[in-house]
Amino acid sequence: MNYFLIPRELRPIAEKVEAQERVSDADALQLYRSNDLNALGIISSAVRQRKNGNYATYILNRYINYSNICVLSCQFCAFAAKKRDAHAFERSIDDIVEAVRQALHLGVTEVHMVGGLHPSLKKAWYLRLLCELRGLDPNLHIKAFTAIEVRHLARRIFRMSIPDTLEVLREAGLGSLTGGGAEIFDASVRDKICRGKETAAEWLDVHRIWHGMGGRTTCTMLYGHIETLVQRVDHLRQLRELQDETGGFTGFVPFAFEPLTTVLAHIKPASAFEQLRNLAVSRIYLDNIDHLTAYWVSMGLPLAQVSLSYGVDDLHGTIMEEKIFHMAGATTPQELTVATLEQAIREAGREPVQRDSYYRHIGSPRPISSNGASPVEAELACA
């Protein structure tokens, strides 16, 4: 690490990183308050290089938002709708299956699927959807449902415990959970931007349960709205603590808040500087999470490309269709080709490589561990 390019006040933190010592919450706060973006890039790149070398990954995936009908009314969300709203939608199983079938012809390895907390879709609907998607290709990885979707399914739809609900979903075809819904963990922030949503403890508990079943997930943070820097660090701390406990997070994916069409539209969007600083601090602090993803749908590809010099080792995927950020006002494309992603990675001086849903390089698979939890049979037979 070139200490000549690191200001004196940040050198003790850089020395910790070089010695592979854990940085403290106070260190993270100091990094967040630093305006020396160049120094943050140097320190975060040292972590990235140690963990992932010069590789930068991407995944061939297809996003599916199966419905935006939701019982909640989160203030930050422009995606959710009530059934009578003009922008409400609900895709049929046949429509979803056909969309994924077409994507499989393009080589996708993952379908990423989330929706709102639908009040009336039945248990059989969810299980049939998973079964039919799994029936398209047994190697297709189904990454679906946020922690709050799982809690909604368990309490209101399946009427089962969370562990049993997760096991039934897994038996029907679920491969991993998404990391969405974490927002900012601080209770006072959640009360203002997503009142009625699950608490931080409830979000963490769903992931803890799934990890205990041998499953893997990503984790996220929605930043750049009303949270303070202290509340950001607290959020990262809770993720790091759960990772210490379970080791079940594969990667961290922070999202900058899109305010354009929400009731929080008066909030100034996070600048490019702030997005790069947040990624760098996250990479330095989350020493036990191996991968950091720049979500190009939110950032735009040019800034995501620059982020490869700020601790990022993954540019997410081809996506093909995304509604949550675009309904909030994002103007980025909804699809990128492999050639475009690989060109962006090479221009940044990194080596592109396709990955699977667990961030493993395609062609060098490693088994995902399991604690051998007893399966609960799905109540809908797969054809």
C-alpha positions in Angstrom: 0.0 0.0 0.0 1.4 3.4 -0.9 1.3 5.4 2.3 2.6 8.5 0.7 -0.8 8.9 -0.9 -2.7 8.4 2.3 -3.2 11.3 4.7 -1.7 11.1 8.1 -5.0 10.8 9.9 -6.0 7.7 7.9 -2.7 5.9 8.1 -3.5 4.1 11.4 -6.6 2.6 9.7 -4.5 1.7 6.6 -2.0 0.0 8.8 -4.8 -2.1 10.4 -6.1 -3.1 7.0 -2.6 -4.1 5.8 -2.1 -6.1 9.0 -5.5 -7.7 8.4 -6.9 -6.4 11.7 -10.5 -5.5 12.1 -11.4 -1.8 11.8 -13.6 -0.3 14.5 -16.9 1.5 14.2 -15.0 4.7 15.0 -12.6 3.9 12.2 -15.5 3.5 9.8 -17.0 6.8 10.9 -13.7 8.5 10.3 -13.5 7.0 6.8 -17.1 8.2 6.1 -16.1 11.7 7.1 -13.0 11.7 4.9 -13.1 13.6 1.6 -9.9 12.0 0.4 -11.5 9.7 -2.1 -8.1 8.7 -3.6 -7.0 7.4 -0.2 -10.2 5.5 0.3 -9.7 3.8 -3.1 -6.2 2.7 -2.2 -7.2 1.2 1.2 -10.4 -0.5 -0.2 -8.5 -1.8 -3.2 -6.0 -3.5 -0.9 -8.9 -5.4 0.7 -10.4 -6.3 -2.7 -7.0 -7.5 -4.0 -6.4 -9.7 -1.0 -9.8 -11.3 -1.2 -10.4 -11.5 -5.0 -7.3 -10.7 -6.9 -7.7 -8.8 -10.1 -10.9 -10.5 -11.1 -14.2 -8.7 -11.5 -17.3 -10.9 -11.9 -20.8 -10.7 -13.4 -23.7 -13.1 -13.6 -26.1 -13.9 -16.5 -29.4 -13.4 -14.8 -33.0 -12.5 -15.4 -34.9 -10.3 -13.1 -38.6 -11.0 -12.5 -40.9 -8.7 -10.5 -43.9 -11.0 -10.2 -46.2 -8.3 -8.7 -46.1 -4.9 -7.1 -49.3 -5.3 -5.2 -48.4 -4.8 -1.5 -50.1 -4.5 1.8 -47.5 -1.9 3.0 -47.1 1.7 2.1 -43.4 2.5 2.6 -42.6 6.1 2.2 -39.5 5.5 0.1 -41.1 3.1 -2.3 -42.5 4.0 -5.7 -42.8 0.3 -6.7 -45.6 -0.9 -4.4 -49.3 -0.5 -5.3 -52.8 -1.3 -4.1 -54.9 -3.5 -6.3 -57.0 -0.6 -7.6 -53.9 1.6 -8.5 -53.3 2.3 -12.1 -49.7 1.1 -11.9 -50.5 -2.1 -10.1 -49.5 -5.4 -11.9 -49.6 -9.1 -11.3 -47.9 -11.5 -13.7 -49.3 -14.9 -14.4 -47.3 -18.1 -13.8 -47.4 -18.9 -17.5 -46.1 -15.4 -18.3 -43.2 -15.7 -15.8 -42.2 -19.2 -16.9 -42.2 -18.2 -20.6 -40.0 -15.2 -19.8 -37.5 -17.4 -18.0 -37.7 -20.0 -20.8 -36.6 -17.4 -23.3 -33.9 -16.1 -21.0 -32.5 -19.7 -20.7 -31.9 -19.7 -24.4 -29.6 -16.7 -23.8 -27.6 -18.6 -21.3 -28.8 -17.2 -18.0 -27.9 -19.2 -14.9 -30.1 -17.4 -12.3 -33.6 -16.0 -12.1 -33.9 -13.2 -9.4 -37.5 -12.8 -8.3 -39.1 -10.4 -5.8 -42.5 -8.7 -5.4 -44.7 -6.9 -3.0 -46.5 -8.4 0.0 -49.5 -9.6 -2.1 -52.6 -10.0 0.1 -54.4 -12.7 -1.8 -52.0 -15.0 -3.8 -52.3 -18.5 -2.5 -49.7 -20.9 -1.1 -50.2 -23.2 -4.1 -49.4 -20.3 -6.5 -46.0 -19.7 -5.0 -45.1 -23.4 -4.9 -46.4 -24.0 -8.5 -44.3 -21.1 -9.7 -41.1 -22.4 -8.1 -41.8 -26.0 -9.3 -42.4 -24.9 -12.9 -39.3 -22.7 -13.0 -37.2 -25.6 -11.6 -38.8 -27.9 -14.2 -37.4 -25.7 -17.0 -33.8 -26.5 -16.1 -32.6 -28.3 -12.9 -29.4 -26.2 -13.1 -31.3 -22.9 -13.0 -30.7 -21.1 -9.7 -33.9 -19.5 -8.3 -33.0 -16.6 -6.1 -36.2 -15.2 -4.7 -38.0 -13.4 -1.9 -36.8 -10.8 0.6 -36.8 -11.5 4.3 -40.1 -9.6 4.6 -41.7 -11.6 1.8 -40.7 -14.8 3.7 -42.3 -13.4 6.9 -45.4 -12.4 5.0 -45.7 -15.9 3.4 -45.1 -17.6 6.7 -47.6 -15.6 8.7 -50.4 -14.8 6.3 -50.2 -17.2 3.4 -48.6 -20.5 4.4 -49.6 -20.2 8.1 -46.4 -22.0 9.1 -43.3 -21.3 11.1 -40.5 -19.4 9.2 -38.2 -22.5 9.2 -41.0 -24.7 7.8 -42.0 -22.1 5.3 -38.4 -21.9 4.1 -38.0 -25.6 3.9 -41.2 -26.0 1.8 -40.0 -23.2 -0.5 -36.6 -24.9 -0.8 -38.2 -28.3 -1.6 -40.2 -26.6 -4.4 -37.1 -25.1 -5.9 -35.9 -22.0 -4.0 -32.1 -21.8 -4.2 -31.3 -18.7 -2.2 -32.9 -15.6 -0.6 -32.3 -12.1 -1.9 -30.9 -9.4 0.4 -33.6 -6.8 -0.1 -35.7 -5.1 2.5 -32.8 -4.3 4.9 -33.0 -0.6 4.2 -31.3 1.0 7.3 -31.6 -1.0 10.5 -32.0 1.9 12.8 -35.5 1.8 14.3 -36.1 5.6 14.2 -35.2 5.7 10.4 -37.5 2.7 9.7 -40.3 4.4 11.5 -40.1 7.3 9.1 -39.4 5.6 5.8 -41.0 2.1 6.1 -43.3 2.1 9.0 -45.0 -1.3 9.5 -42.1 -3.2 7.8 -40.2 -5.9 9.7 -37.7 -4.7 12.3 -34.0 -5.1 11.8 -34.0 -8.0 14.2 -36.7 -9.7 12.2 -34.8 -9.2 8.9 -31.7 -10.6 10.5 -33.5 -13.5 12.0 -34.9 -14.7 8.7 -31.4 -14.7 7.2 -30.0 -16.4 10.4 -32.6 -19.2 10.0 -31.8 -19.7 6.3 -28.1 -19.7 6.9 -28.6 -22.3 9.7 -30.4 -24.4 7.1 -27.3 -24.3 5.0 -28.6 -21.6 2.7 -26.8 -18.5 1.4 -28.0 -14.9 0.9 -26.8 -11.5 -0.1 -27.2 -8.5 2.2 -28.0 -4.9 1.3 -28.3 -1.3 2.6 -30.4 1.5 1.2 -28.6 4.7 1.9 -28.7 8.4 1.0 -32.0 9.4 2.4 -32.5 10.5 6.1 -30.0 8.3 7.8 -26.9 9.6 9.5 -23.3 8.3 9.1 -23.5 6.8 12.6 -26.7 4.9 11.5 -24.9 3.6 8.4 -22.0 2.3 10.5 -24.5 0.7 12.9 -26.2 -1.1 9.9 -22.8 -2.4 8.7 -22.0 -3.5 12.2 -25.1 -5.7 12.5 -24.4 -7.3 9.1 -20.8 -8.0 10.2 -21.9 -9.5 13.5 -24.4 -11.9 11.8 -21.7 -12.9 9.3 -19.4 -13.6 12.2 -22.2 -15.9 13.6 -23.3 -17.7 10.4 -20.9 -17.0 7.5 -24.0 -17.2 5.3 -23.7 -13.9 3.4 -22.1 -14.2 -0.1 -21.9 -10.6 -0.9 -22.9 -7.0 0.0 -25.0 -4.9 -2.3 -25.6 -1.2 -1.3 -28.2 0.8 -3.1 -28.3 4.6 -3.3 -31.9 5.9 -2.7 -33.8 7.0 -5.8 -36.1 9.8 -4.6 -37.6 11.1 -7.9 -41.1 9.7 -7.7 -41.6 9.0 -4.0 -42.9 11.1 -1.1 -39.3 11.7 -0.2 -38.6 13.4 -3.5 -37.3 16.5 -1.8 -34.2 14.6 -0.8 -31.1 15.2 -2.9 -29.8 12.1 -4.5 -26.5 10.7 -3.4 -23.6 12.1 -5.5 -21.2 10.0 -7.4 -18.6 10.9 -4.8 -20.8 9.7 -2.0 -21.6 6.4 -3.7 -17.9 5.7 -4.3 -17.1 6.6 -0.7 -19.9 4.4 0.6 -18.6 1.4 -1.4 -15.0 1.9 -0.3 -16.0 2.2 3.4 -18.2 -0.9 3.1 -15.3 -2.9 1.6 -12.9 -1.9 4.4 -15.4 -2.5 7.2 -17.0 -5.7 6.1 -13.9 -7.8 6.4 -15.8 -11.1 6.7 -18.0 -10.7 3.6 -15.9 -11.7 0.5 -17.7 -9.8 -2.2 -18.9 -6.3 -2.9 -21.3 -5.6 -5.7 -21.9 -2.3 -7.6 -25.5 -2.4 -8.6 -25.2 -0.8 -12.1 -29.0 -0.4 -12.4 -28.9 2.1 -9.6 -25.5 3.7 -10.3 -25.3 3.5 -14.0 -22.6 1.5 -15.8 -20.0 4.4 -16.0 -19.9 4.9 -12.3 -20.1 1.2 -11.6 -17.0 0.8 -13.8 -15.2 3.5 -11.7 -16.2 1.7 -8.5 -14.0 -1.2 -9.5 -11.2 1.0 -8.1 -13.0 1.5 -4.8 -13.2 -2.0 -3.5 -15.8 -3.5 -5.8 -15.2 -6.9 -7.4 -18.6 -7.6 -9.0 -20.9 -5.7 -11.4 -24.0 -7.8 -10.8 -25.6 -9.1 -14.0 -27.4 -8.8 -17.3 -30.8 -8.2 -15.4 -33.0 -8.0 -18.6 -35.9 -6.3 -16.8 -36.0 -4.3 -13.6 -39.0 -2.3 -12.2 -38.2 -1.3 -8.6 -35.6 1.3 -9.2 -37.0 2.4 -12.6 -40.5 3.0 -11.1 -38.7 5.3 -8.6 -37.2 7.3 -11.4 -34.0 5.5 -12.5 -33.1 6.2 -16.1 -30.4 3.5 -16.5 -30.9 0.7 -19.0 -32.8 -2.4 -17.9 -30.4 -4.8 -19.7 -26.7 -5.1 -20.4 -25.0 -7.7 -22.6 -22.1 -9.8 -21.5 -19.9 -8.0 -24.1 -20.7 -4.6 -22.5 -20.0 -5.8 -19.0 -16.8 -7.5 -20.0 -15.6 -4.4 -21.9 -16.3 -2.2 -18.9 -14.3 -4.5 -16.7 -11.4 -4.7 -19.0 -11.3 -0.9 -19.5 -10.9 -0.7 -15.7 -7.9 -2.9 -15.8 -9.6 -5.9 -14.3 -10.1 -9.5 -15.6 -13.8 -10.3 -16.3 -15.2 -13.7 -15.3 -18.7 -15.1 -15.2 -19.9 -16.2 -11.8 -22.7 -18.2 -10.4 -25.2 -17.2 -7.7 -22.7 -17.9 -4.9 -20.0 -15.7 -6.6 -18.1 -18.8 -7.6 -16.3 -18.5 -11.0 -18.1 -20.6 -13.6 -16.1 -23.7 -14.3 -14.7 -24.0 -10.8 -17.7 -25.0 -8.6 -17.4 -25.6 -4.9 -20.1 -27.3 -2.9 -22.3 -25.2 -0.6 -22.3 -26.5 2.9 -25.4 -27.8 4.7 -26.1 -28.8 8.3 -28.3 -31.6 7.1 -31.6 -30.1 8.3 -34.5 -32.5 7.9 -36.6 -31.7 4.8 -40.2 -30.8 5.0 -42.0 -32.0 1.8 -43.6 -29.4 -0.3 -47.3 -29.6 -0.4 -47.6 -29.1 -4.1 -46.2 -31.9 -6.3 -43.9 -30.7 -9.1 -44.8 -31.9 -12.5 
